[in-house]
Amino acid sequence: MHTIADLKKGEKAVILDFSVDTIPLKLIEMGCLPGNEVSLVQTTLFNGPLFLTINGSNIAVRKDTAEQILIEKI
């Protein structure tokens, strides 16, 4: 299985599943839900946050959180 952390810059995917216990509620409120499209906009050095577009919203997600969200690449 792939996670958001596996995406390369410019790649798109569809969110499949995640554990509600490991994902901050704020991400869910911003559209990080199964079935929504996600794309990687930018990465940062030293395992910093990943900058994503999820369902039209631009957000930054910690790498450890991104590793918990399962995706299917498009």
N, C-alpha and C positions, 0 to 999 in steps of 0.2 A: 504494500500500500504506500502511496505517496502522501506527503503532507505539504502544507504551504511552505515550509522551510526548504523543500526540495525544488521549488520553482526557480527558474532562471529569469533574468530581467526580460520583461516583455511577454512572458508566457502567461497563458490563461488557463483556468481550471474551474470546475464546479465543486462546491463544498458538498461532501458526502455526509460526514458525521463528526461528532466530537462529544466529549464528556462535559456536560453542563457544569460539573464540579470544578473543572480545570480551566474553564474559559471565563474571563471577567464579564460580568453582566453588561458592562458598557459596550463591549464588542457585539454582543447579541442585539442590543438596542440599536446599534449602528448598521445592522443588516448582515452580520456574520451568522447566517442560517443555512441549513442544508438546502441545496437547490439553487443558491445564489452564485453568481459568477465572481471570481476573484482573479486579479492579475497583479503581478509583481512589478512595481514601478522602479524601485531603487533598493539597494542593500547598503549597509554601512560596514565599516571596518571593525575588526575586533569583536565579532558576534553581537553587534549592536542591533537596533530594531530594524525590521523590514517595513518598507513603505509600500502599502497596498492600495488598490482600488477594489472595494467590495460593494457591489450593487450601487455604483455611482458615488460612493463616499470614499474620500481619501483618508486613510488611517495609518498609524504606525503601530506595529505589533512586535512585542518581544519575541526573540527567536525561540525561546523555550515554550512560549504559548503557541507559536506557529507550528511547532513540532507536534502539537496535540490535535490539530485540525486536519482530518483526512479529506483528500481531494481526488478528483479524477481529471487528469489533464485533457484539454480540448485540442 
